[in-house]
Amino acid sequence: MITKLQQRGGLKAPLEDNYVTFLASIFRSIRFGASNAHGRANAAQFSFFEELGAFSRDSTTGRYRVDFPRMKAAVDALAEQILRFQGNGDYVGVTRFMEERGKLSPTLQQDLARLGSKRIPVDVVFEQGEQILK
């Protein structure tokens, strides 16, 4: 979908920047908790992308790298899968998909714990208001 937006001139940033941001946003959402709906949905996306090779993880550094051609294919495949579930009203298929994919792997759990141990905040809190201006 984002590819079509770019092809039609509605997206000025390189498509690759969006893929990197997308993967980073998945990490951020999962850090809020994989037990809530957003966390589970993002864990499922992460699992789907991982299976399709949309990114790689350096086992030495724990850093992730997006494989742009594979990420494009994985995003398209996930969109197709979701639209197919919706179009067919396939509640059983969605349930199975989420049961299989809506969990954090031990490696991802370790990587998320490492972020927490480095005191990297999950979210940014802006201080604002008149009391800050004084």
C-alpha positions, 0 to 999 in steps of 0.5 A: 500500500505504501508502495502505491502511495510512493508510486503515485507521488504521495510519499516524498521520503524514500520507501526504505526509510519507511520500512526502517521506521515501521520495524522500529515502531514494531519494537516500540509497540511491543515494549508497551507489552505483548499481552495487549492487542497492539503488542500482540498484533505487532508481535505477529507482524514481527514474526511474519516479517522474520519468517519471510526474511524481511530483516536480519539480526546480527547475533554478535551485536543484537542489531537488526537490519532491514532487507529492503526487497524482502521487506517490500515482499513481506509487507505486501504478503501481510497486507494480502493475508489480512485483507483475505482474512477480512474479505472471507470473514475468516475468524478461525484463520485469524485466531490461528494466525494470532495464536501462532504469531502473537508471541515473543520469541526468546531472542526478541524478549532478550533484545527488549530486556536489553533495551530496558536494562540500558534505560532506553525509555519506551516513550518520550514524555514532553514537559509543557505548560506554563509552569515550564516557561517560568 
